[in-house]
Amino acid sequence: MAPKKIVIDCDPGIDDALALALAHGSPALEIVGVTTVGGNVSLDRTTDNALRLREFLGFPEVPVTPGAAGAMLRGTIEAARVHGTGGLGGAVLPEATLPVAPGHASDYLIETLRADPGEITLVAIGPLTNIALAVLKEPRIVDWVREFAILGGTYTRGNRTPAAEFNIAADPEAAAIVFRAGWTVTQIGLDVSTTAQATGPVVERMRALGRLGADLLVPCATFYGMVTASDGPAIHDACALAYLADPTLIEFESAWVEVETAGRFTSGMTVVDFDLGDRVPNARVGTSIDVARFWELTLSAYERVNQGLGSGI
């Protein structure tokens, strides 16, 4: 079976970096484009990190197109305290030698989806600003995309606030536009991703992966949480790419999702209603993940990337 063509909209970011490595190493996926958005750190840094990751991991032919620096209607929030000032935790990658692609991410998304309707899967693992801008400019992208998946939201408790997950809280208005756009959003949120933890045994397997483990995986995975034999930091964004590589990893339930934009304490909350009544669902919401299989898939992809470092895959 031919690999699934994907465009990754991201804000690297520790877990974005680990997600990109997974995507590149998975034989089930083909990265055809990367777009960047301000989020975990500033747009300049997320873009620079994406460029560094592209060359370090070995997909230099893939365009990296920068997009929105911040939210559509409100101030920018970042998470440098979680991801480090540079955004990649303890990882220090060589400077990129190849430039960004011209233009804006939203226009790149429109043109890429228009050129290959029904063939491109779009996955957003950062704030949804670029996606919302593309929808506003060209609503037909919802029909052109093969599938649209996000890492974002929660139907229980947030991590930016008690109500809101970071990617949605960073631009609630954009998220509201995206959920109302007329497609079915595959939502993989904190309810799933917080269980995909880099425990001690996982980190030891990363450590055995030569240059990839030493230069990227371990410095990222151990930066933003204590690692023990049974606990560790959640590798959120990688869950969305693992799902695209193997959709059987995650259980889903159909739902109607609205995004709170006006609440004093709840702005950015994904209000998930599993009781649909006569409504047609606008989302498939992840409820659980097979963690053991997730790590087998992910570490196998990382092994493939490590084998290709310096020679391409």
N, C-alpha and C positions, 0 to 999 in steps of 0.2 A: 504494500500500500504506500502511495506517495505521502511524504510528510505533509503535515498541516501547515499552510502558510499563515504566519502571524505577524502582526505589527504590535509592538510593545510601547505603550505610552507610560512613561515612568519618571521617577524623581530620585535617582540614585544618591544616597541611601544604601545602608548596609543590606537590608533584605532585598532591595532591588538588584543589587550586585549579585547576590546569591541566586536570585531568580533568573537573571540574564545568563549566568553560568549554566544553570539547569537547562534553559531553553536552547542554548547553543549545543549542549552535550546530548540532548535527547534526539534519537533518530526519528522520533515521531513528529518533530517540529522543525520548521524552516523559518528563521527570522528574515523577513523581507524588509523591515524598517523599524527604526527606533525613534520615538519622539520624546521630548523632554518637557517637563513642567516644573515650575518652582514649587517646592513642597518641603521635603525633609530638610533641605538647605536651599539657598538661593538658586535661581535659574542658571546663573553663571557656573555655579559649582555642580549642579546636577548635570548640566550639559558637559562640562569638563570631565566629570566622572564617567559619563556615558562614553565619551570619546576614548578615555583611557581604557575602559573596560573592553570596548570594541577591539582595540589593538592587542591588549594583553590576552584576551580570551581567544582571539583569532577569527574574527569575522569582519575584516577591514572593508569588504565590498558593500556592506550594509549601510545605507544612509542614516545619519543621525540628524534630525531636524528639530531645532529648538522651538518652543512655543511660548505659552503664557508665563509671565514672571510671577503673577499672583492672582488673587481671586478677582472675580468679575466686578463685585460691588462692595467689597469690604477689605479691611486691612489684611496684610499677609501674616500668616503664622508659619513658623518653622519648628523643626525638632532637632536642632543641632545639639542640644543637651543629651539627646538619645544617640544620635549618629556621629557625633564628633563635629568639630568645626569644619573639616573638609568633607564630611558626609560618609566616609567609608570606614569609620571607626579607626582601628589600628592599622589598616592596610595603607600602604604607600606604593602606588603603581607608577610606572614610568610615564612621563609626559607624553601626550598624544602628538603624533606627527601629521595626522590627516585632519582636514578641516571639517566643519559642520556642512551639511547640505544647505543650499540657499532656500529662502522662503520661510514661511511660518508653519508650524506643526499642523494647525487646523486645515490649511490648504493642502498640505501633503496628504493628510488623511482622506480628504475629499477626492483628490485626484487618484490616489492609489486604489481606493474602493471603487471609484467610477471605472477605472481601467480594467478591473478584474471582478465584476460583480458575482457574488455568491461564492467566491473562492478565498477571501481573506478573512481570517478571524482577528478581531481587535480585542486586545486585553489591556486594561488600564489598571496600573498598580500604584498610582499616585492620585492627587486631587484631580477632579474631573473637568477642569477648566478647558483644556484643549478639546475634549470630546464635545462639551456643550457649545463651544464656539463653532465647531464643525457642523453640528446639528442645526444651529441657527443659520449658518451660511447656506447649507445644503441639506434640507430635511430628508432627502431621498437616500442618504447614506444608511438609514435604518433598514432599507430594503436591499441595499447592495452588500451589506456585511454578511458573512457566513454565520458568525456568532459574535456576541459582544459579552465579554466577561470582565468583572472587576474584582479587585481585592479591596473591600471597603464595607463599612457599615456593620451593624450588629442588631440582633433582635433581643439582646439581653442588656449588656452593660458596655459602655464605651471605654476608650483609653485616653482620649483628649480631655473629655469631661465624663462625668458619670453617665451621660446620655449619648455621647457622640464619639464615633471612631475618627481618627485623625484625618484620613483622606476625604471624608465627607465634611467634617468640621472645617477643613481648610477652605472650602468653597461650597457652602450649602446651596446657594442659588444655582450654581452649575450642576450640582448633583440633582436638584429638583428638575431642571430642564432635561437631563439625561434620562431620568426615570419616567418622565412624561412623554418621551419622544416617539413612542409607538412601536418599540421593539421589546423583546423579552430579555431583560438583563439577567445574566447569570451572576448572582451576587454571592461571593465567597467572603464572609466577614469574620470578625473576631471569634464568633462562636465556633468556627472551624479552626482558624489559623492559630489561636492560642494553644492548641493542643499539639501543634507540630514543633516540638521543642528540641533544641540542640543539646541533648544530654551528654554526660561524660563519654559514654560509649560512641555516640555519634561524632563528637569532636575528635576522639582518638582515630576514628576512621578517616576523618578529614585530614588529620595530621599526617597520615600515611600517604597522602596524595601529593608527594613531591612539591614541586614549585607552586602548583595551584593551591595546595593546602597551606604551605608556609607563607605565601605572599598575599593570599586573598581570603580563603575560607576560614581559617582559624582566627586571623586578626579581626575579621568581621564578626564571626559567630560568637566570639568570647568577649566582645567589646561592651555590649549593652545588657549584660545579665550574668549573674553567677551561675557557673556550671557545676552540677553535682552528678552523682551516678544516676539519679532519677529525675532531675529537673534541669532546666536551662532556658535560655531566651528563645522566644517563639520566632520562627523564620517565616513571617507572615506572607510576604509577596510570593515566595516560592510555591505556596499552595495553589495559587491561580495558574501558574505555568505547569505544575504537576498535573492539575486537573485537565488542562488542554492536552497533555501528553497521554493521559489515561483517565478518561471521564468516569471510570468506575470507582475511582478512589474516594469520591465524595458523594454522600447522600444528599438529595435535594427535596424541597417541598415547594409547591407553587404558592405564590403569595401576591398580594397587592402591596406595593411599597410606596410610601410618600416620604418626602424629606422635609423636616421642620426647618423653616427659615426665619421664623419670627419669635420663637420662644426665648424668653429671658434666660432660662436655665437649660433649655433643650435644643438650642439651635444646632443643626447638623445631625440631629437624631434621625435614623431611618426607622420610620414607623411601619412595622411589618405586620400585616394582617393576613394570617393564614386562613381565616374564615372568609372565603371569597364570596359566598352567596351566589349571585348571578353575574358577578364581575369576571371578565377575562383577565387572568393574571398578567402583570407586567414584569414579573420577576420569578426566577427559580432561585430559592435561597438555600444555601448550603447549611446543613444541620450537623454533619459529622464527617470525619475523614478517617480512613484506615491509616493510622500513623506509621505502623511498621512497613506497610507497602509504600507509603509516601517516601520514607527514608531509603528504602531499597532502590526505588526509581531515581531519586535525587542523587544518591551517592554513586549509582551506576553512571548517571550522566556526568557527574564530576570526574569520575575515573576516565571517561572518554575524552573530556576536555583536557585533562592533565596529560594524557597520552599524546594529544595533538599539539601541545604548547611548543611553539617554535617552528612547527611545520604545517599548521592548519589542520583542519579535520575534513 
